[in-house]
Amino acid sequence: MLEFVMNPLNNVVHNLVVLVILATFLEMLLPENDMRKYARLIFGLMILATILHPVALLLNHMERLPNDGYQYSYIEIEDEQFDENTVNRVLDQYKENIALQTKSIIEPYADGYEIEIKVEVIEDYSDEKFGEISSIYVMLNKENMDKIAAVKPVVIGEEPEKKLVEDFEGKEEIVGAISSYYHISGSKISVAKVEENN
């Protein structure tokens, strides 16, 4: 490719130098009359033609290049797959950041509880509401606070029963804190507490 550019450039410079020397020499030989004006015009046109000739060759060469449309379509498909993977990674990170922020918001209201959060957002990037929070699920589990609890008898084959409590004291404060921080409706927020049956 470099040779394709350098050879015509070399020829243009060589031809221009020869034309300028020839024009100067002939101008000295011509008498001081109207003939000199026409000679300058002709040499100017020759210099212009010398400069434009490689440009015309380059344009002609570019027309003859094969159309590599199949390569472009392959690159576009690969690019779309890359974009889709990138969007998915960004969405996962976005949801994780919302979950961490939500956890820090409700920690003062959930003392003594382990907090689990699941965030759902609008993932259709053709939608104008792309990235908007569609729902937040908060689950509060009683933490093991390194306290020595009374040992309960273990019955093989039975697991301790746990129940999901959706109405409990302090739930409205948690929903209100999340709702006011993200400016979303409280109906998009679900908060529940897991408690063991005694």
Stockholm file with secondary structure:
# STOCKHOLM 1.0

chainA/1-198         MLEFVMNPLNNVVHNLVVLVILATFLEMLLPENDMRKYARLIFGLMILATILHPVALLLNHMERLPNDGYQYSYIEIEDEQFDENTVNRVLDQYKENIALQTKSIIEPYADGYEIEIKVEVIEDYSDEKFGEISSIYVMLNKENMDKIAAVKPVVIGEEPEKKLVEDFEGKEEIVGAISSYYHISGSKISVAKVEENN
#=GR chainA/1-198 SS CHHHHHHHHHHHHHHHHHHHHHHHHHHHHSCSSHHHHHHHHHHHHHHHHHHHHHHHHHHHHHHTSCCCHHHHHHHHHHHHHHHHHHHHHHHHHHHHHHHHHHHHHHGGGCTTEEEEEEEEECCCTTSTTTTCEEEEEEEEEECCCSCCCCCCCCCTTCCCCEEEECSCTTHHHHHHHHHHHHTCCGGGEEEEEEEECC
#=GC SS_cons         CHHHHHHHHHHHHHHHHHHHHHHHHHHHHSCSSHHHHHHHHHHHHHHHHHHHHHHHHHHHHHHTSCCCHHHHHHHHHHHHHHHHHHHHHHHHHHHHHHHHHHHHHHGGGCTTEEEEEEEEECCCTTSTTTTCEEEEEEEEEECCCSCCCCCCCCCTTCCCCEEEECSCTTHHHHHHHHHHHHTCCGGGEEEEEEEECC
//
